[in-house]
Amino acid sequence: MASLIARSPAADLVPLEIGTCGLRETDVGAITWVAPFGDAKDIAPGLAMPKPGESTSNSDTRAIWFGAGQALVLGNPVWPDDAALADQSDGWTILALTGDDARTVLARLTPLDLRDTAFPRDATARTLVGHMTASLTRIGENTYEIMVFRSMAATLVHELTRAMTHVAARAAL
């Protein structure tokens, strides 16, 4: 009798270390799409609705802007009464790119201005990474979370691996 085995989207693809960068899969728990009815200020107690290009957080949950009047809530599920909700937990893969050259690696793949003044910590954007639609959030000094549809996990790892290899090779010259 056959049985299914639960696996994360990038289970056999990461972690990777190339040059000064590392790539790992991030398990954020539940992912809930939230679209408040009207002009909501908070998604849940202590969790503000993010403004365009920003993310907000409380002790165990993070909300990232995901379009006009929309947010993705990562972590504990939220159930506001005054919002449309959809569980997105199985639809995405999230990779964390870390290291001194993380910004240089991403600069090869996205049209965003990633300088500190333009894309500070907690900034987020819907953008392209390579040829894939993605959500990119800066979560630390040299740490970025990249979200793509689950079906694009291998492609994202491939694109990031190539960029990491090229950046590491240039540094070795």
N, C-alpha and C positions, 0 to 999 in steps of 0.2 A: 504494500500500500504506500503510495506517495504521500509526502507531507510537505507543507510549505515551511520555509525557514525565513524568518524576518531578517532583513539586512538593510543597512543604511545605504543610501545612494552611492557613496564613494568608499564603501567598505574595503575593497581590495586596492584602492588607488592611492590612498594617503594613510599615514603621514609621509611627508617628503621634506628633506633638507637639501637645498642647493645653494651654494655660495653663502650669503649672509641671511637668506630667507628660509622660512619654514612654512609649510602648508599642512593644515589639518582640518578635519571635518569637525563642525561644531554641533553639538546636540543642545538645542535651546528649549526642548520640551515642546509644549503645544504651540501651534502657530494659528492665530485666529485673525481673520480679516474682519475689520470693524468699520462700519459706515454709519456714524451717528445721524439720527434724524434731527434736522435743525442745526443750531450752532452750539454744539456741546463743548464744554471746557475740559471736562474730565471723562476718561473712558471708564475708570474704576477709582475707588478711593486711593488717593495719592499718586495716580497715574494720569497726567495731563494729556490731552489730545495734542499730538505734535503739530507744529507749524510746518509749512512747506520747507523741505530740505533739512529738517531737524528730527531728532529722536529724543524721547523722554524715557525716564525709568523711575522705578521705585526699588525697594529692596530685592525683589525677586522677579520682576516683570519689566520688559522693555517694549515701548511702542515706537515704530518707525513710520514716518510719513510715507504713504504709498500712492499718493495721487490726491486730487482735489476732494477733500472731505473723507479721506480714507486713511486707515492705518493698519499695519500688521502688528499684532501683539504677540511677542515672543516670551514664552515662560508660562506662568500659571494662566489657565484659561480665564477669560472674562465673559460676563454675561450681562451687559447693561440692558435695561429694559427699553431704552429709547434709541436702539441702533439695529441695523441689519448686521447679521453675523454669519460667517462661514468658516468651518474648520478647514484649515489649509495644511495641517500637520504633515500629511503624507505627500504633499505636492511639491515640496522644495528640498533642495540641498543647500547647505550653508557651509562655506569654507572660510577659514580664517587664514589670511596671509600676514605673516609677521616678519620682522627683521629690518635691519638698517636700510636695505635696498627695496623694501616693499613698495614705496611710492614710485621708484624708478621702474620696477616691474610692471605696475599697473599703468604707468604712463605709456607703455608700449601697446596697451590693450583698450584704453578708454579715452574718449575725448575730453573728459573732465579736467579742470584745473585743480590739481591735488595739493597745491601749496598750502601751507598752514593758514594763511590769511583767507584763502578762498574755500577751503575744505577742512575746517577745524575738527577737533574731537566732537563726536556725536552728530556730525553732519551726515546726511544721507541723500542719495539721489537714485532715481530710476535712470538707467543709462545703458549703453552697450559695453560689453566686455568681450573683445573680439567681435564676433558676429552675433552674439547672444544678448537678448534683453536680460538685464540683471538689476538687482538692487545692491548698491554699494554703500556701506556705512563705515565710517571711521570710528573705531571703538577704543583706540589707544594711540599713543605717540607714533608707533610704527606698526599698528595693527589695523587691518581692514577686514570686514566681513563681506563676503560676496555671496548673494543669493541668486540661484537660477532654478528653473524648473528641474525637478528630479531627473527627467529624461536627458538633461544636458550635463549631468555630473561628470561623465567621462570626458566630454568635450572641454568643459571648463578646466579640469585637471590637466588635460593635454595642452591647452593654450597657456595656462600659467606655468607649466613645466618648461615649455619652450622659452617663454619670456624670462623665467628665472635662470635658465641655462645661458641664455644670451647675455644677460646682465652680469652673471658670474664670470663668463668668459672675457668680457670687456674689462672687468676689474683685474683679471689675471694678467692682462697685457702690460 
